[in-house]
Amino acid sequence: MTGLTVSRSNDAIADHFRSVDSAPKGYAVDRPASAANGFLVTLVGLGIIAMCARTYLVHSGFSDFPRDLVLFSRDRGNVVFPLRLFLAVFFVTYAAFAYSNRWRRLFLGLSLVGKFAAFCVVVDVIGRILHDTGIVSVSAFGLQMISGLAALAIFPHTVLRQAHLPAPVALPAQAGTPARQFAVWFGCLAASILATAVVVHFLSGVVDVLKDWAILGGIGAGVFLVQQLFAFSTAFFGHRALVRSRRAGRGYAPPVAVLVPAHNEAHDIGATIASVDAAATSYSGKIRIYVVDNASADDTAAVARNAIDACTAITGKVLECPTPGKAIALNLGIDHITEEFVVRIDADTVIGPGCLETAMSHFVDPTVGSVGGIPLPAEEKTWIDKVRLVEVYVRHGFFQVSLDGYQGVLGVPGMFTVYRRSKLVEVGGMVQGMNGEDTDICMRLTAAGYRSVSDPTAIYHSETPAVYAHLREQRTRWFRSIYHLSARNRAILFDRRSMTGTFVLPFQLVNAARRAMLGPLLLFALVAEVFFGATFTTMRWQPVVATLLGMSLFVTITVCLIWRPSSLKYVPAYLCFRVLRSYFTLLSALTLVYPPMRPRRHLHRRGRGD
């Protein structure tokens, strides 16, 4: 970092990380950890009751009662885990802990369980018909996996329909993703499926060994292999596209404005400004910095002015924004900026050498609307720093590159992003009063025909939370944003002209549901294995553990070897962190606000009284 580090001085004010964006009013509430803890305790309790009922039926002569809620499953294999039972308990528990009144919670629970039950019945009936007619025999495990995938879609679908979320907005006329990118996507997917079929058929012995070691499994070995091969093949195209784009824009250095919103960042802002000044010495264009003091309670403004005065390669000024809210501060800064390119940098971020030149090179292409980089942690001292390093390598050093391969980048982190100012203004600026404004603006730029690029060679360093409370606040805010973004940009969902709408955004919603269920699933499986092994005699631990190890372990090790082999020692901690990340994802879903409901009879009485 060329001697520049993000400072964590002892005089930083307590809870400096909290702001109005921690829980946007009307769309979220700041619920304590007891909400998620109570959820887990209740889930275990309901699971024990359900499994005790199953055990009672077995000892009462109903030995043929299905070990999971799978109908007509006799003679079609054994279930390896009571997945449907878990999902039903999960939905009931979520509804019980949703933030609303009892009538809304009841309706939410009926909606989740009703949709899931209806889907399971339909799938089981179709499976039975196919089996009896001799067309194909779908195993009980296969029926479980199909219903499990459906549950991952039912959960976000119900949340988006019932939670109080940002209202949908009209988006610019969709320019659409070029047909070539769809060809890349379908070609990589087809090749991955074909390669998986070959591996499973000719290397079945190896596949079985990997299953026994919980490396393959979860939602099926074939699905796992397809995911890996697809990600790596599209990452190849992404890497090639980034190299070509950087080469085409080499030396492009127009004037830029650096915009830094800052709320209680007196302990960090000096290092951020100094890093911009250092970067300006190798950037041939003119750089002007705008620091927006966003209702700080510390000396952020004074520290920023002193730091700007000490700069030798840039000029700038401090703007005052008395109204709290990062988006409000960003829009105020955009209104004062005259340069065509805006470099948004968080106040706890330090840009690395060559970061600005690398990012700006992509703007030679007039269809590029925003560019981001890779946010490495500023230090590697705490366990949070170490697991964040691995997380960044996997998320931004690999999967974002994979998305670059077919122009599927949904958004880039606001810690460091470059925008075309005229296009920012054209699509309405930064949205206020919700989480995920950095991704929202990228989605609207994409809708207007200007794609986002994520280049991991544009390196910058950002502060990681120093304490657990900050980590929880940060991740709850981040993970909640997917619901805010999807609700506000509903017009993009399943828009066949857009790669982000056709595949990326739906996948992110499903992935958010999967991540919220991961921790509860492991806990439920532990209870079933330890206390009810005699009831669920065909249960195996490998498919459950594979949901944690399988995909993540293989990809994580490979990516760390590519980026920095020494980071492999942090992989075990990162795998454990994924369980904690699941906990935060669950908590983020519990912080969503559901509008209260009242029985119609009660409403009728109130209406007559009025």
C-alpha positions as CSV (number, residue, x, y, z in Angstrom):
1,M,0.0,0.0,0.0
2,T,3.1,2.2,-0.4
3,G,3.1,3.1,3.3
4,L,-0.5,4.2,3.3
5,T,-2.8,2.4,5.7
6,V,-6.2,2.9,7.0
7,S,-5.8,4.2,10.5
8,R,-7.8,2.8,13.4
9,S,-6.9,5.4,16.1
10,N,-8.3,5.1,19.6
11,D,-10.0,8.4,19.4
12,A,-12.5,7.2,16.8
13,I,-15.9,7.8,18.2
14,A,-18.0,4.9,19.4
15,D,-20.2,3.3,16.8
16,H,-18.9,5.6,14.0
17,F,-20.2,3.0,11.5
18,R,-23.9,3.5,12.4
19,S,-26.0,5.9,10.3
20,V,-29.5,6.3,8.9
21,D,-28.5,3.8,6.2
22,S,-28.0,1.0,8.8
23,A,-31.8,0.5,8.8
24,P,-33.6,2.7,6.3
25,K,-36.8,4.0,7.8
26,G,-39.9,2.3,6.6
27,Y,-38.0,-0.5,4.9
28,A,-36.0,-2.0,7.8
29,V,-35.7,-2.1,11.5
30,D,-32.6,-2.5,13.6
31,R,-33.4,-5.8,15.3
32,P,-31.0,-7.2,17.9
33,A,-29.2,-10.5,17.6
34,S,-31.8,-12.0,19.8
35,A,-34.2,-12.1,16.8
36,A,-31.9,-14.5,14.9
37,N,-31.0,-16.4,18.0
38,G,-34.7,-16.8,18.9
39,F,-35.3,-18.0,15.3
40,L,-32.7,-20.7,15.6
41,V,-33.9,-21.9,19.0
42,T,-37.5,-22.0,17.8
43,L,-36.5,-23.8,14.6
44,V,-34.7,-26.5,16.7
45,G,-37.7,-26.8,19.0
46,L,-40.2,-27.2,16.2
47,G,-37.8,-29.6,14.4
48,I,-37.6,-31.8,17.5
49,I,-41.4,-31.8,17.8
50,A,-41.8,-32.8,14.2
51,M,-39.1,-35.5,14.4
52,C,-40.6,-36.8,17.7
53,A,-44.0,-37.1,15.9
54,R,-42.3,-39.1,13.1
55,T,-40.6,-41.4,15.7
56,Y,-44.0,-41.9,17.4
57,L,-45.6,-43.0,14.1
58,V,-42.8,-45.5,13.4
59,H,-43.3,-47.1,16.9
60,S,-47.1,-47.0,16.4
61,G,-47.0,-49.3,13.4
62,F,-46.7,-46.7,10.6
63,S,-43.3,-47.9,9.5
64,D,-44.2,-47.1,5.9
65,F,-44.8,-43.5,6.7
66,P,-42.3,-41.5,4.5
67,R,-39.1,-40.5,6.2
68,D,-39.5,-37.1,4.6
69,L,-42.7,-35.4,3.3
70,V,-42.4,-37.2,0.0
71,L,-45.6,-38.8,-1.4
72,F,-45.6,-42.1,-3.3
73,S,-41.9,-42.6,-2.7
74,R,-41.9,-46.4,-2.0
75,D,-39.6,-48.4,-4.3
76,R,-37.9,-45.2,-5.5
77,G,-34.9,-45.1,-3.2
78,N,-34.4,-43.7,0.3
79,V,-34.2,-40.1,1.4
80,V,-30.8,-39.1,2.8
81,F,-32.1,-36.2,4.8
82,P,-35.6,-34.9,5.8
83,L,-35.2,-31.8,3.6
84,R,-38.8,-31.0,3.1
85,L,-39.5,-31.3,6.8
86,F,-36.7,-28.8,7.4
87,L,-38.0,-26.4,4.8
88,A,-41.5,-26.5,6.2
89,V,-40.2,-25.8,9.7
90,F,-38.0,-23.0,8.3
91,F,-40.9,-21.3,6.6
92,V,-43.1,-21.5,9.7
93,T,-40.3,-20.2,11.9
94,Y,-39.6,-17.3,9.6
95,A,-43.2,-16.2,9.6
96,A,-43.4,-16.4,13.4
97,F,-40.4,-14.0,13.7
98,A,-41.2,-11.6,10.8
99,Y,-41.5,-8.0,11.9
100,S,-45.2,-7.4,11.7
101,N,-48.4,-8.1,13.6
102,R,-49.8,-11.6,14.2
103,W,-52.3,-11.5,11.3
104,R,-49.5,-10.6,8.8
105,R,-47.3,-13.3,10.3
106,L,-50.1,-15.8,10.0
107,F,-50.7,-14.9,6.3
108,L,-47.0,-15.0,5.6
109,G,-46.7,-18.4,7.0
110,L,-49.7,-19.7,5.1
111,S,-48.3,-18.3,1.9
112,L,-44.9,-19.8,2.3
113,V,-46.0,-23.2,3.5
114,G,-49.0,-23.3,1.1
115,K,-46.9,-22.6,-2.0
116,F,-44.3,-25.1,-1.0
117,A,-46.9,-27.8,-0.1
118,A,-48.7,-27.3,-3.4
119,F,-45.5,-27.5,-5.4
120,C,-44.5,-30.7,-3.6
121,V,-47.8,-32.4,-4.2
122,V,-47.7,-31.5,-7.9
123,V,-44.1,-32.8,-8.3
124,D,-44.8,-36.0,-6.4
125,V,-48.0,-36.7,-8.5
126,I,-46.1,-36.1,-11.7
127,G,-43.2,-38.2,-10.5
128,R,-45.6,-41.1,-9.7
129,I,-47.3,-40.8,-13.1
130,L,-43.9,-40.9,-14.9
131,H,-42.8,-43.9,-12.8
132,D,-46.0,-45.9,-13.4
133,T,-46.1,-45.3,-17.1
134,G,-42.4,-46.3,-17.4
135,I,-41.3,-43.1,-19.0
136,V,-38.7,-42.3,-16.3
137,S,-38.4,-43.0,-12.6
138,V,-37.4,-40.0,-10.5
139,S,-35.9,-41.1,-7.2
140,A,-37.1,-39.8,-3.8
141,F,-33.9,-37.9,-3.5
142,G,-34.5,-36.3,-6.9
143,L,-37.9,-35.2,-5.8
144,Q,-36.4,-33.7,-2.7
145,M,-33.8,-31.8,-4.7
146,I,-36.5,-30.4,-7.1
147,S,-38.6,-29.2,-4.2
148,G,-35.5,-27.8,-2.5
149,L,-34.7,-25.7,-5.5
150,A,-38.3,-24.5,-5.7
151,A,-38.2,-23.4,-2.0
152,L,-35.2,-21.2,-2.8
153,A,-37.4,-19.4,-5.3
154,I,-40.6,-19.4,-3.2
155,F,-38.9,-17.6,-0.3
156,P,-37.7,-14.4,-2.2
157,H,-40.9,-14.4,-4.3
158,T,-43.1,-14.3,-1.2
159,V,-40.8,-11.7,0.5
160,L,-40.9,-9.4,-2.5
161,R,-44.7,-9.6,-2.7
162,Q,-45.4,-9.1,1.0
163,A,-42.6,-7.0,2.6
164,H,-42.7,-3.2,2.6
165,L,-40.0,-2.5,0.1
166,P,-39.1,0.4,-2.3
167,A,-41.7,1.0,-4.9
168,P,-40.9,0.0,-8.5
169,V,-39.6,2.7,-10.7
170,A,-39.8,3.2,-14.5
171,L,-36.5,2.3,-16.0
172,P,-34.9,3.6,-19.2
173,A,-35.8,1.7,-22.4
174,Q,-33.8,-1.5,-22.2
175,A,-31.0,-1.4,-24.7
176,G,-30.4,-5.1,-24.2
177,T,-27.4,-7.3,-23.9
178,P,-25.6,-8.0,-27.2
179,A,-26.6,-11.4,-28.7
180,R,-22.9,-12.4,-28.6
181,Q,-22.9,-12.4,-24.8
182,F,-26.0,-14.6,-24.7
183,A,-24.2,-17.0,-27.0
184,V,-21.2,-17.0,-24.6
185,W,-23.5,-17.8,-21.7
186,F,-25.4,-20.6,-23.4
187,G,-22.3,-22.0,-25.0
188,C,-20.5,-22.2,-21.7
189,L,-23.5,-23.7,-20.0
190,A,-24.0,-26.3,-22.7
191,A,-20.3,-27.2,-22.6
192,S,-20.3,-27.5,-18.8
193,I,-23.4,-29.8,-18.9
194,L,-21.7,-32.0,-21.5
195,A,-18.4,-32.2,-19.7
196,T,-20.2,-33.0,-16.4
197,A,-22.1,-35.9,-18.1
198,V,-18.8,-37.3,-19.4
199,V,-17.1,-37.0,-16.0
200,V,-20.1,-38.6,-14.1
201,H,-20.3,-41.4,-16.6
202,F,-16.6,-42.3,-17.1
203,L,-15.2,-41.3,-13.7
204,S,-18.1,-42.5,-11.5
205,G,-15.7,-44.1,-9.1
206,V,-13.9,-40.8,-8.5
207,V,-17.3,-39.0,-8.1
208,D,-18.4,-41.6,-5.5
209,V,-15.2,-41.0,-3.5
210,L,-15.7,-37.2,-3.6
211,K,-19.3,-37.7,-2.4
212,D,-18.1,-39.8,0.5
213,W,-15.7,-37.0,1.5
214,A,-18.5,-34.4,1.2
215,I,-16.7,-32.6,-1.7
216,L,-19.5,-33.4,-4.1
217,G,-23.2,-33.4,-3.2
218,G,-25.5,-31.0,-1.6
219,I,-28.0,-30.4,-4.4
220,G,-26.4,-33.1,-6.5
221,A,-22.9,-33.9,-7.8
222,G,-23.9,-33.1,-11.4
223,V,-25.2,-29.6,-10.4
224,F,-22.1,-28.9,-8.5
225,L,-19.8,-29.8,-11.4
226,V,-21.9,-27.8,-13.9
227,Q,-21.6,-24.7,-11.6
228,Q,-17.8,-25.0,-11.3
229,L,-17.2,-25.6,-15.0
230,F,-19.6,-22.8,-16.0
231,A,-17.9,-20.3,-13.6
232,F,-14.4,-21.2,-14.8
233,S,-15.3,-21.1,-18.5
234,T,-17.0,-17.8,-18.3
235,A,-14.2,-16.4,-16.2
236,F,-11.9,-17.2,-19.1
237,F,-14.0,-15.0,-21.4
238,G,-14.1,-12.3,-18.7
239,H,-10.4,-12.2,-18.3
240,R,-9.9,-12.0,-22.0
241,A,-12.4,-9.2,-22.3
242,L,-10.7,-7.2,-19.5
243,V,-7.3,-7.6,-21.0
244,R,-8.5,-6.3,-24.4
245,S,-10.3,-3.4,-22.8
246,R,-7.3,-2.3,-20.8
247,R,-5.1,-2.6,-23.8
248,A,-7.4,-0.5,-26.0
249,G,-7.7,2.3,-23.4
250,R,-4.0,2.5,-22.3
251,G,-3.0,6.1,-21.7
252,Y,-6.6,7.4,-21.5
253,A,-6.6,10.0,-18.7
254,P,-9.3,12.6,-18.9
255,P,-9.9,15.0,-16.0
256,V,-11.7,13.4,-13.1
257,A,-13.5,14.4,-9.9
258,V,-13.0,12.3,-6.8
259,L,-16.1,12.3,-4.6
260,V,-15.7,11.2,-1.0
261,P,-18.9,11.0,1.2
262,A,-17.8,11.0,4.9
263,H,-19.8,10.4,8.1
264,N,-17.8,10.3,11.3
265,E,-14.6,9.4,9.4
266,A,-12.0,11.7,11.1
267,H,-9.9,8.7,11.9
268,D,-9.8,7.5,8.2
269,I,-10.3,10.5,5.9
270,G,-6.7,11.7,6.0
271,A,-5.3,8.5,4.7
272,T,-7.9,8.4,1.9
273,I,-7.1,11.9,0.7
274,A,-3.4,11.2,0.9
275,S,-3.8,8.1,-1.3
276,V,-5.6,10.1,-4.0
277,D,-2.8,12.7,-3.9
278,A,-0.2,9.9,-4.3
279,A,-2.2,8.3,-7.2
280,A,-2.3,11.7,-9.0
281,T,1.5,11.7,-9.4
282,S,1.2,8.9,-12.0
283,Y,-2.1,10.0,-13.5
284,S,-1.6,12.5,-16.4
285,G,-5.1,14.0,-16.2
286,K,-6.3,16.6,-13.7
287,I,-7.8,15.5,-10.4
288,R,-10.0,17.5,-8.1
289,I,-11.3,16.0,-4.9
290,Y,-14.7,16.8,-3.2
291,V,-15.2,15.6,0.4
292,V,-18.8,15.8,1.5
293,D,-19.1,15.9,5.3
294,N,-22.4,14.1,5.9
295,A,-23.7,15.3,9.3
296,S,-20.6,14.1,11.2
297,A,-20.4,14.4,14.9
298,D,-16.6,14.4,15.0
299,D,-13.8,16.5,13.3
300,T,-14.2,14.9,9.8
301,A,-14.5,18.3,8.0
302,A,-11.5,19.9,9.8
303,V,-9.3,16.8,9.2
304,A,-10.3,16.7,5.5
305,R,-9.5,20.4,5.0
306,N,-6.1,20.0,6.5
307,A,-5.4,16.9,4.4
308,I,-6.4,18.7,1.2
309,D,-4.2,21.7,2.1
310,A,-1.3,19.3,2.5
311,C,-1.8,17.8,-1.0
312,T,0.7,18.6,-3.7
313,A,-0.8,17.0,-6.9
314,I,-4.5,17.6,-6.4
315,T,-6.9,20.4,-5.5
316,G,-10.2,20.2,-3.8
317,K,-12.7,21.4,-1.2
318,V,-15.0,20.2,1.6
319,L,-18.7,20.4,1.1
320,E,-21.2,20.4,4.0
321,C,-24.3,18.1,3.9
322,P,-26.3,18.5,7.1
323,T,-28.9,15.9,6.1
324,P,-27.9,12.4,7.0
325,G,-27.7,9.7,4.3
326,K,-24.9,8.6,2.0
327,A,-27.0,8.9,-1.2
328,I,-28.0,12.5,-0.2
329,A,-24.3,13.4,0.3
330,L,-23.4,11.8,-3.1
331,N,-26.1,13.6,-5.0
332,L,-25.0,16.9,-3.4
333,G,-21.4,16.3,-4.5
334,I,-22.5,15.3,-8.1
335,D,-24.4,18.6,-8.3
336,H,-21.2,20.5,-7.6
337,I,-19.0,18.5,-10.0
338,T,-18.4,19.7,-13.5
339,E,-15.9,16.9,-14.7
340,E,-17.4,14.2,-16.9
341,F,-16.0,11.4,-14.8
342,V,-16.8,10.9,-11.1
343,V,-14.6,8.7,-9.0
344,R,-16.6,7.7,-5.9
345,I,-14.4,6.6,-3.0
346,D,-15.5,5.7,0.5
347,A,-13.9,7.7,3.3
348,D,-12.2,4.5,4.7
349,T,-10.7,3.5,1.3
350,V,-7.2,3.9,0.1
351,I,-6.6,3.5,-3.7
352,G,-3.5,1.6,-4.8
353,P,-0.8,2.5,-7.4
354,G,-2.2,2.4,-10.9
355,C,-5.8,1.8,-9.7
356,L,-7.1,5.0,-11.3
357,E,-5.3,4.5,-14.6
358,T,-6.6,0.9,-14.8
359,A,-10.2,1.9,-14.2
360,M,-10.2,4.8,-16.5
361,S,-8.8,2.7,-19.4
362,H,-12.1,1.0,-19.8
363,F,-14.0,4.2,-20.6
364,V,-12.5,4.4,-24.0
365,D,-15.5,2.1,-24.8
366,P,-18.5,4.5,-24.9
367,T,-20.9,1.7,-23.8
368,V,-19.1,1.5,-20.4
369,G,-21.0,3.4,-17.7
370,S,-19.2,2.3,-14.5
371,V,-16.0,0.6,-13.5
372,G,-15.0,-1.0,-10.2
373,G,-12.0,-2.9,-8.8
374,I,-11.0,-5.3,-6.1
375,P,-11.4,-4.1,-2.4
376,L,-8.5,-5.8,-0.5
377,P,-8.5,-5.4,3.3
378,A,-6.2,-2.7,4.6
379,E,-4.6,-5.0,7.1
380,E,-4.3,-8.7,7.9
381,K,-4.3,-8.6,11.7
382,T,-7.7,-9.8,12.9
383,W,-9.7,-12.8,11.9
384,I,-12.1,-10.5,10.1
385,D,-9.3,-9.2,8.0
386,K,-8.1,-12.6,7.1
387,V,-11.5,-14.1,6.1
388,R,-12.3,-10.9,4.2
389,L,-9.1,-11.4,2.1
390,V,-10.3,-14.8,1.0
391,E,-13.8,-13.6,0.5
392,V,-12.6,-10.7,-1.8
393,Y,-10.4,-13.1,-3.8
394,V,-13.4,-15.4,-4.4
395,R,-16.1,-12.8,-4.9
396,H,-14.3,-10.0,-6.7
397,G,-11.2,-11.8,-8.0
398,F,-13.1,-14.6,-9.6
399,F,-16.9,-14.5,-9.7
400,Q,-17.1,-10.8,-10.8
401,V,-14.6,-11.7,-13.6
402,S,-16.9,-14.6,-14.5
403,L,-19.8,-12.1,-14.8
404,D,-17.6,-9.9,-17.0
405,G,-17.4,-12.8,-19.4
406,Y,-21.0,-12.2,-20.6
407,Q,-21.7,-8.6,-19.5
408,G,-23.5,-9.8,-16.4
409,V,-22.0,-7.6,-13.7
410,L,-25.0,-6.5,-11.7
411,G,-23.1,-3.8,-9.7
412,V,-19.7,-2.8,-8.3
413,P,-19.0,-1.8,-4.7
414,G,-19.3,1.9,-3.9
415,M,-16.0,1.8,-2.0
416,F,-14.4,2.6,-5.3
417,T,-16.4,3.2,-8.5
418,V,-15.9,5.4,-11.5
419,Y,-19.0,6.7,-13.3
420,R,-19.8,8.9,-16.3
421,R,-21.4,11.9,-14.7
422,S,-23.7,12.8,-17.6
423,K,-25.1,9.2,-17.4
424,L,-25.5,9.4,-13.7
425,V,-27.6,12.5,-14.1
426,E,-29.5,11.0,-17.0
427,V,-30.8,8.0,-14.9
428,G,-31.6,10.1,-11.9
429,G,-28.6,10.0,-9.6
430,M,-28.2,8.0,-6.4
431,V,-31.4,6.6,-4.9
432,Q,-32.0,7.7,-1.3
433,G,-33.6,6.0,1.7
434,M,-32.7,2.3,0.8
435,N,-29.7,0.0,0.9
436,G,-27.7,-0.9,-2.1
437,E,-27.5,2.5,-3.8
438,D,-24.2,1.6,-5.4
439,T,-25.7,-1.5,-7.2
440,D,-28.9,0.3,-7.9
441,I,-27.2,3.0,-10.0
442,C,-25.3,0.3,-11.9
443,M,-28.6,-1.5,-12.7
444,R,-30.2,1.7,-14.0
445,L,-27.1,2.5,-16.1
446,T,-27.3,-1.1,-17.5
447,A,-31.0,-0.5,-18.3
448,A,-30.0,2.7,-20.2
449,G,-27.4,0.8,-22.3
450,Y,-24.2,1.4,-20.3
451,R,-22.6,-1.7,-18.8
452,S,-20.6,-2.1,-15.7
453,V,-17.1,-3.5,-15.6
454,S,-15.3,-5.1,-12.6
455,D,-11.5,-5.2,-13.1
456,P,-9.6,-6.9,-10.3
457,T,-6.3,-5.4,-11.4
458,A,-7.7,-2.0,-10.1
459,I,-6.6,-2.6,-6.5
460,Y,-7.7,-0.5,-3.6
461,H,-7.7,-1.1,0.2
462,S,-10.7,-0.7,2.4
463,E,-11.3,-0.8,6.1
464,T,-12.7,-4.0,7.5
465,P,-14.8,-3.9,10.7
466,A,-12.6,-3.8,13.8
467,V,-15.3,-5.2,16.1
468,Y,-18.1,-7.8,15.8
469,A,-20.8,-5.1,16.1
470,H,-19.5,-3.3,13.0
471,L,-19.3,-6.6,11.1
472,R,-22.9,-7.4,12.0
473,E,-24.2,-3.9,11.0
474,Q,-22.2,-4.0,7.7
475,R,-23.3,-7.5,6.6
476,T,-26.9,-7.0,7.6
477,R,-27.1,-3.9,5.5
478,W,-25.3,-5.5,2.6
479,F,-27.4,-8.7,2.5
480,R,-30.7,-6.8,3.0
481,S,-30.0,-4.7,-0.1
482,I,-30.8,-7.6,-2.6
483,Y,-34.5,-7.2,-1.6
484,H,-34.5,-3.4,-1.9
485,L,-32.8,-3.6,-5.2
486,S,-35.1,-6.3,-6.7
487,A,-38.2,-4.5,-5.5
488,R,-37.2,-1.1,-6.9
489,N,-36.0,-2.6,-10.2
490,R,-38.7,-5.2,-10.8
491,A,-38.9,-4.2,-14.4
492,I,-35.4,-5.9,-14.9
493,L,-36.4,-9.2,-13.4
494,F,-36.7,-11.9,-16.1
495,D,-36.3,-9.3,-18.9
496,R,-35.1,-11.5,-21.7
497,R,-33.2,-8.6,-23.4
498,S,-30.9,-8.2,-20.4
499,M,-28.4,-10.7,-19.1
500,T,-28.6,-9.2,-15.6
501,G,-32.4,-9.6,-15.6
502,T,-32.5,-13.0,-17.3
503,F,-30.0,-14.7,-15.1
504,V,-27.9,-12.7,-12.7
505,L,-30.6,-10.9,-10.5
506,P,-32.8,-14.0,-10.2
507,F,-29.7,-16.1,-9.3
508,Q,-28.8,-13.5,-6.6
509,L,-32.2,-13.7,-5.1
510,V,-32.1,-17.5,-5.0
511,N,-28.6,-17.4,-3.6
512,A,-29.7,-15.0,-0.8
513,A,-32.3,-17.6,0.2
514,R,-29.8,-20.4,0.1
515,R,-27.4,-18.5,2.3
516,A,-30.1,-17.6,4.8
517,M,-31.0,-21.3,5.1
518,L,-27.4,-22.7,5.3
519,G,-26.9,-22.2,9.0
520,P,-30.3,-23.4,10.1
521,L,-29.9,-26.4,7.8
522,L,-26.7,-27.5,9.4
523,L,-28.2,-27.0,12.9
524,F,-31.3,-29.0,11.9
525,A,-29.2,-31.8,10.4
526,L,-27.0,-32.0,13.6
527,V,-30.1,-32.5,15.7
528,A,-31.5,-35.1,13.4
529,E,-28.2,-37.0,13.3
530,V,-27.5,-36.9,17.0
531,F,-30.9,-37.5,18.5
532,F,-33.0,-39.1,15.7
533,G,-30.6,-41.4,13.9
534,A,-32.7,-44.4,14.7
535,T,-35.7,-42.8,13.0
536,F,-34.0,-41.5,9.9
537,T,-31.9,-44.6,9.3
538,T,-31.0,-43.7,5.7
539,M,-29.8,-40.2,6.5
540,R,-26.2,-39.4,5.4
541,W,-24.2,-36.5,6.6
542,Q,-22.2,-36.0,3.4
543,P,-24.8,-34.2,1.3
544,V,-25.5,-31.8,4.1
545,V,-21.8,-31.0,4.8
546,A,-21.3,-30.7,1.1
547,T,-23.6,-27.6,1.0
548,L,-20.8,-25.9,3.1
549,L,-17.7,-27.5,1.7
550,G,-18.4,-28.6,-1.9
551,M,-18.5,-25.7,-4.2
552,S,-16.8,-23.2,-1.8
553,L,-13.9,-25.4,-0.9
554,F,-12.9,-26.3,-4.5
555,V,-13.3,-22.8,-5.8
556,T,-11.7,-21.1,-2.8
557,I,-8.6,-23.2,-2.9
558,T,-8.2,-22.7,-6.7
559,V,-8.7,-18.9,-6.5
560,C,-6.3,-18.5,-3.6
561,L,-3.6,-20.5,-5.5
562,I,-4.1,-18.1,-8.4
563,W,-4.1,-14.9,-6.5
564,R,-1.8,-15.6,-3.5
565,P,-0.9,-19.1,-2.3
566,S,0.0,-17.9,1.2
567,S,-3.7,-17.0,1.7
568,L,-4.6,-20.7,1.7
569,K,-3.9,-20.8,5.5
570,Y,-7.0,-18.6,5.9
571,V,-9.4,-21.0,4.0
572,P,-10.5,-23.0,7.1
573,A,-11.5,-19.8,8.9
574,Y,-13.3,-18.6,5.8
575,L,-15.3,-21.8,5.6
576,C,-16.4,-21.2,9.2
577,F,-17.1,-17.6,8.4
578,R,-19.6,-18.7,5.7
579,V,-21.8,-20.1,8.5
580,L,-21.6,-16.7,10.3
581,R,-22.4,-15.1,7.0
582,S,-25.5,-17.2,6.8
583,Y,-26.5,-16.0,10.3
584,F,-26.2,-12.4,9.1
585,T,-28.2,-13.1,6.0
586,L,-30.9,-14.6,8.1
587,L,-30.9,-11.6,10.4
588,S,-31.1,-9.3,7.4
589,A,-34.3,-11.0,6.2
590,L,-35.7,-10.7,9.7
591,T,-35.1,-6.9,9.7
592,L,-37.5,-6.5,6.7
593,V,-40.7,-4.7,7.6
594,Y,-44.1,-6.3,6.7
595,P,-47.1,-4.1,6.7
596,P,-49.6,-5.1,9.4
597,M,-52.9,-6.9,8.4
598,R,-56.2,-6.9,10.2
599,P,-59.1,-9.4,9.8
600,R,-61.8,-8.2,7.4
601,R,-64.5,-8.4,10.1
602,H,-62.4,-6.1,12.3
603,L,-61.9,-3.6,9.4
604,H,-65.7,-3.7,8.7
605,R,-66.5,-2.8,12.3
606,R,-64.0,0.1,12.2
607,G,-65.4,1.3,8.9
608,R,-69.0,1.4,10.3
609,G,-67.7,3.2,13.4
610,D,-66.1,5.9,11.3
